[in-house]
């Protein structure tokens, strides 16, 4: 039995999702004639109470388009130093938008309105222009941590006061919504643009959506084109996204429960120094000097368990749709045997 906890991007479509994909009605999306893509975009926009949405190949693409919408050359993005848009998108902020980055500290990858206000550049020709704040929810490097919505609202007010746009990297936003009970439409009221991913916890094989106002999404489609992101008969994969939104959101609570159960087991093991707070489906723990990252990952692999090193002595597990109860039982046996 192979247990793969490296990421929630590793899931395969369920038989029901495959059936939806194979029976999808399709057309040429570049001509605006793929009805399934259109239905997905409209469904997502309605969920968040936003004007429109654009279906893209990846969350990196939707994030990069979102930042480009809000900036121009010599502008600056304010974000946490562990943000995906900064760490894991191949320098796209510079390459795609020609912008600087103001990196902030913050516990578990979360920033505050006070942090944002202190980071805004003065009106000085020596400094780039602060133009957009980007938040990430849940926060990957923070162990799937979730923002308190009151803090998000305070950040929104700070942005409004200083004429800054507000973008959300919501790659795992549905995890946050399920964990906190927050509502999608309240996010649509606060953010100028939102990126949501369909191929992580929701289990679709590919695709993300950028949500925003009509004018922004019209511009976004042009930016997507120059990035090589135009679709043709994309309805076959858009159908997987529609199925995921209908059937795989509430079940995220199961992934959260399993991650918390693993966390409790880890707390009792002598090779674990610390287990980060576990709110959603991402679990990060710190090893004692009994193992280093590579030796521990090798030990796990010897038992057909695959995990991800997340920094010095840090290991990340991510629970997901394909991590079953049988996998859970076997994992606990392996962890206790090391």
ABEGO torsion letter per residue (X at the ends): XBBBAABAAABBBBAAAAAAAAABBBBBAAAGABAAAAAAAAAAAAAAGBABBBBBABAAAAAAAAAAAABBBGBBBBBBAABAAAAAAGGAAAAAAGBBBBBBBEBGGBBBAAAAAAABBBBBAABBBBABBBBBOBBAAAGGBBBBAAAAAAAAAAAAAAGBBBBBBAAAAAAAAAAAGBBAAAAAAABABBBBBAABAAGBABEBBBBBBAAAAAAAAAAAAAAGABBBBAAAAAAAAAAAAAAAAAAAAAAAAAAAAAAAAAAABAABABBBBBABABBBBBBBAABBAAAAAAAAAAAGBBBBBAEBGBBBBBBBAABBAAAAAAAAAAAAAX
